[in-house]
Amino acid sequence: MSEGYIRRINFIEKGNGPPVILIHGVGLDHTMFRHQIDFLSLSYKVIAYDMLGHGKSENPDGSYQLLHFVDQLNQLLMELKIERVNIVGFSMGAMVAQLFAIRFPEKVISLCIMSAVANRNEEQQQNIMKRVEQVKENGHLSTIDAALSRWFTQYFALVNTDLVNEVRSTLENNDSEAYLKAYSLFALSDQDLWHQLGSITSPTLIVTGEKDTGSTPDMAMQIGEKIHNSRVVIVPFVKHMLPMEGKKELEHHLLKFLNENNFN
């Protein structure tokens, strides 16, 4: 596995084969995909990177727009001389993946969006805006316990304390200003995307956890109705953090999907 830093984008690269790029969620970094990097790199060239304001990538001044994250991804692909790619996005990373597929359909071999939000109802929108206000008033550290409770089932958290504490540490190490900018964007971008989803033409796998209260199975089904060339998988008994708590079932469906679109 090699590590790189191109134009202030921190990334890692492992394996050989068709390229697969992994995009993490808000407040996290590329290390959340550690297991998927090792698993997929047996058959694919896997690239995982830190989004703007996350991990070791740059934190530009000013507010964020989703297009900034799409441009960052496109810049990385151009620097790596990758013309077409399989994109896997988690949560906010799924937003970036969807908008990239809308703007650059010719560059997308396949698209996997996991734990993605879509078309939040009034109550769901109020809930996330309350969390944005909490970050503004009390800082991002005040939201971590509740986030971990939403992301992991109680049983998984009890028997995987080291892993959950690792995620906690990643959240704690965020730059407060960058986290607020990214989380505010995450809270407001689903409606803009919702009206564009029908223009996605790439083969698409949509995956979410049965117990995910933020990126619900109903949202996944709605996304699937919008994107014509898609399939929906609901992973039973899992909350938000599919790449960790639901990794075995996720990887089974993801590898099958990637192989169908790259080797058949």
C-alpha positions as CSV (number, residue, x, y, z in Angstrom):
1,M,0.0,0.0,0.0
2,S,1.3,3.4,-0.9
3,E,0.5,6.8,0.6
4,G,0.4,10.1,-1.3
5,Y,-0.3,13.8,-1.0
6,I,-1.2,15.4,-4.3
7,R,-2.3,19.1,-4.4
8,R,-3.0,19.0,-0.7
9,I,-5.2,15.8,-1.0
10,N,-4.2,13.0,1.4
11,F,-4.8,9.5,-0.1
12,I,-3.7,5.9,0.0
13,E,-3.6,3.4,-2.9
14,K,-3.4,-0.4,-2.8
15,G,-3.8,-3.2,-5.2
16,N,-4.0,-3.6,-9.0
17,G,-7.0,-3.9,-11.3
18,P,-9.9,-1.6,-12.2
19,P,-9.9,1.5,-10.0
20,V,-12.2,1.8,-7.1
21,I,-12.3,5.1,-5.0
22,L,-13.8,5.2,-1.5
23,I,-15.3,8.4,-0.1
24,H,-15.8,8.7,3.7
25,G,-18.5,10.4,5.7
26,V,-18.6,13.7,7.6
27,G,-16.2,14.0,10.5
28,L,-14.3,10.9,9.5
29,D,-11.4,10.1,7.2
30,H,-10.2,7.4,4.8
31,T,-9.2,5.1,7.6
32,M,-12.8,4.2,8.2
33,F,-12.5,1.9,5.1
34,R,-9.5,0.0,6.4
35,H,-11.2,-3.4,6.0
36,Q,-12.7,-2.6,2.6
37,I,-9.3,-1.4,1.3
38,D,-7.7,-4.7,2.3
39,F,-10.6,-6.8,0.9
40,L,-11.1,-5.0,-2.4
41,S,-7.4,-4.6,-3.2
42,L,-7.2,-8.4,-3.8
43,S,-8.9,-7.7,-7.2
44,Y,-9.0,-3.9,-7.6
45,K,-6.8,-0.8,-7.4
46,V,-8.3,0.9,-4.4
47,I,-7.9,4.6,-3.6
48,A,-9.2,6.1,-0.4
49,Y,-8.7,9.8,0.4
50,D,-9.6,12.5,2.9
51,M,-12.2,15.0,1.9
52,L,-11.7,18.7,2.2
53,G,-11.3,19.8,5.8
54,H,-10.9,16.2,7.0
55,G,-7.9,14.1,8.0
56,K,-4.7,15.4,6.5
57,S,-6.3,17.1,3.4
58,E,-6.5,20.8,3.1
59,N,-9.0,23.0,4.9
60,P,-9.8,25.9,2.5
61,D,-11.1,29.2,3.8
62,G,-14.8,30.1,3.3
63,S,-17.9,28.0,3.3
64,Y,-18.2,24.7,1.5
65,Q,-20.4,23.8,-1.4
66,L,-20.9,20.2,-2.5
67,L,-19.3,21.1,-5.9
68,H,-16.0,21.8,-4.0
69,F,-15.9,18.2,-2.9
70,V,-16.8,17.0,-6.4
71,D,-14.0,19.2,-7.8
72,Q,-11.5,17.7,-5.3
73,L,-12.4,14.2,-6.4
74,N,-12.1,15.1,-10.0
75,Q,-8.7,16.7,-9.4
76,L,-7.4,13.6,-7.6
77,L,-8.5,11.4,-10.5
78,M,-6.9,13.6,-13.1
79,E,-3.6,13.7,-11.1
80,L,-3.7,9.9,-10.9
81,K,-4.5,9.7,-14.6
82,I,-7.6,7.7,-14.0
83,E,-10.1,8.2,-16.8
84,R,-13.0,6.0,-15.5
85,V,-13.6,4.7,-12.0
86,N,-15.9,2.8,-9.7
87,I,-17.1,5.2,-6.9
88,V,-18.1,4.1,-3.4
89,G,-19.5,6.8,-1.2
90,F,-20.6,6.6,2.5
91,S,-23.1,9.1,4.0
92,M,-21.8,12.5,3.0
93,G,-19.4,10.8,0.7
94,A,-22.4,9.3,-1.0
95,M,-23.6,12.8,-1.7
96,V,-20.3,13.6,-3.3
97,A,-20.4,10.4,-5.3
98,Q,-23.9,11.1,-6.6
99,L,-23.2,14.6,-7.7
100,F,-19.9,13.4,-9.4
101,A,-21.9,10.8,-11.3
102,I,-24.4,13.5,-12.4
103,R,-21.7,15.9,-13.6
104,F,-19.2,13.4,-15.0
105,P,-21.2,10.4,-16.1
106,E,-18.6,9.4,-18.7
107,K,-16.0,8.9,-15.9
108,V,-18.1,6.5,-13.8
109,I,-18.0,2.8,-14.4
110,S,-20.3,2.0,-11.4
111,L,-21.6,3.8,-8.4
112,C,-22.2,2.5,-4.8
113,I,-23.9,4.8,-2.4
114,M,-24.2,3.5,1.1
115,S,-25.9,4.9,4.2
116,A,-27.1,7.8,2.1
117,V,-29.7,10.4,3.1
118,A,-32.4,11.6,0.7
119,N,-35.4,13.8,0.7
120,R,-35.5,14.3,4.5
121,N,-39.0,14.9,5.8
122,E,-39.8,17.9,8.1
123,E,-39.1,16.1,11.3
124,Q,-35.8,14.6,10.0
125,Q,-34.7,18.0,8.8
126,Q,-35.5,19.7,12.1
127,N,-33.5,17.0,13.9
128,I,-30.4,17.5,11.9
129,M,-30.6,21.3,12.0
130,K,-30.8,21.0,15.8
131,R,-27.5,19.1,15.7
132,V,-26.0,21.9,13.5
133,E,-27.0,24.5,16.1
134,Q,-25.6,22.3,18.8
135,V,-22.2,22.3,17.0
136,K,-22.4,26.1,16.6
137,E,-23.2,26.7,20.2
138,N,-21.3,24.0,22.1
139,G,-18.7,22.7,19.6
140,H,-18.4,19.4,17.7
141,L,-17.3,17.5,20.8
142,S,-20.7,17.9,22.3
143,T,-22.3,15.8,19.6
144,I,-20.0,12.8,19.6
145,D,-21.8,10.5,22.1
146,A,-25.1,10.9,20.4
147,A,-23.5,10.3,17.0
148,L,-21.9,7.0,18.1
149,S,-25.2,5.9,19.5
150,R,-26.9,6.6,16.1
151,W,-24.1,4.9,14.2
152,F,-23.6,1.6,16.1
153,T,-26.0,-0.8,17.7
154,Q,-25.6,-1.2,21.4
155,Y,-24.4,-4.8,21.2
156,F,-21.7,-4.0,18.6
157,A,-20.4,-1.1,20.6
158,L,-20.1,-3.2,23.7
159,V,-18.1,-6.0,22.1
160,N,-16.0,-3.7,19.8
161,T,-14.9,-1.0,22.2
162,D,-11.5,-0.4,20.6
163,L,-13.0,0.2,17.2
164,V,-15.7,2.5,18.5
165,N,-13.1,4.4,20.5
166,E,-11.0,4.7,17.4
167,V,-14.0,6.4,15.6
168,R,-14.5,8.6,18.7
169,S,-10.9,9.7,18.4
170,T,-11.2,10.6,14.7
171,L,-14.3,12.7,15.5
172,E,-12.6,14.4,18.4
173,N,-9.6,15.3,16.3
174,N,-11.6,17.3,13.8
175,D,-11.0,21.0,13.3
176,S,-14.1,22.6,14.8
177,E,-14.7,25.1,12.1
178,A,-14.1,22.6,9.3
179,Y,-16.5,20.2,10.9
180,L,-19.2,22.8,11.2
181,K,-18.9,23.8,7.6
182,A,-19.0,20.2,6.4
183,Y,-21.9,19.2,8.7
184,S,-23.9,22.2,7.7
185,L,-23.5,21.2,4.1
186,F,-24.5,17.7,4.9
187,A,-27.6,18.9,6.6
188,L,-28.8,21.0,3.6
189,S,-27.7,19.2,0.4
190,D,-30.1,16.3,0.2
191,Q,-32.9,18.3,-1.3
192,D,-30.7,19.7,-4.1
193,L,-29.5,16.3,-5.0
194,W,-33.0,14.8,-4.8
195,H,-34.2,16.6,-7.8
196,Q,-31.2,15.5,-9.9
197,L,-31.0,11.8,-9.1
198,G,-33.0,10.8,-12.1
199,S,-30.2,11.9,-14.3
200,I,-27.8,9.3,-12.9
201,T,-27.2,6.7,-15.6
202,S,-24.4,4.6,-14.0
203,P,-25.1,1.2,-12.7
204,T,-25.8,1.9,-9.0
205,L,-25.8,-0.2,-5.8
206,I,-27.7,1.4,-2.9
207,V,-27.0,0.0,0.5
208,T,-28.2,1.0,4.0
209,G,-28.7,-0.6,7.4
210,E,-32.1,-1.8,8.6
211,K,-31.7,0.1,11.9
212,D,-30.3,3.3,10.4
213,T,-32.4,6.2,11.7
214,G,-30.7,8.9,9.6
215,S,-30.2,7.1,6.3
216,T,-33.3,5.0,6.5
217,P,-34.3,2.0,4.4
218,D,-37.2,4.1,3.1
219,M,-34.7,6.7,1.8
220,A,-32.7,3.9,0.1
221,M,-35.9,2.7,-1.6
222,Q,-36.7,6.2,-2.7
223,I,-33.3,6.7,-4.2
224,G,-33.7,3.4,-6.0
225,E,-36.9,4.6,-7.5
226,K,-35.2,7.7,-8.8
227,I,-32.1,6.0,-10.3
228,H,-33.4,3.6,-13.0
229,N,-30.3,1.3,-13.3
230,S,-30.1,0.5,-9.6
231,R,-30.6,-2.1,-7.0
232,V,-31.2,-1.7,-3.3
233,V,-29.8,-3.8,-0.4
234,I,-30.9,-3.4,3.2
235,V,-28.5,-5.0,5.6
236,P,-30.4,-6.4,8.6
237,F,-29.7,-5.5,12.2
238,V,-27.2,-2.8,11.4
239,K,-27.3,1.0,12.1
240,H,-25.3,3.6,10.1
241,M,-21.8,2.4,10.2
242,L,-22.0,-0.3,7.5
243,P,-18.3,-0.5,6.6
244,M,-17.6,-1.6,10.2
245,E,-20.7,-3.2,11.7
246,G,-22.0,-4.6,8.5
247,K,-18.8,-5.2,6.7
248,K,-19.2,-8.9,5.7
249,E,-22.6,-8.5,4.1
250,L,-21.6,-5.1,2.6
251,E,-18.5,-6.6,1.0
252,H,-20.4,-9.6,-0.4
253,H,-22.8,-7.4,-2.2
254,L,-20.2,-4.8,-3.2
255,L,-17.8,-7.3,-4.7
256,K,-20.5,-9.0,-6.6
257,F,-21.7,-5.6,-8.0
258,L,-18.2,-4.5,-8.9
259,N,-17.3,-7.8,-10.6
260,E,-20.5,-7.6,-12.7
261,N,-19.6,-4.2,-14.0
262,N,-15.8,-4.7,-14.5
263,F,-15.2,-8.3,-15.4
264,N,-18.3,-9.5,-17.2
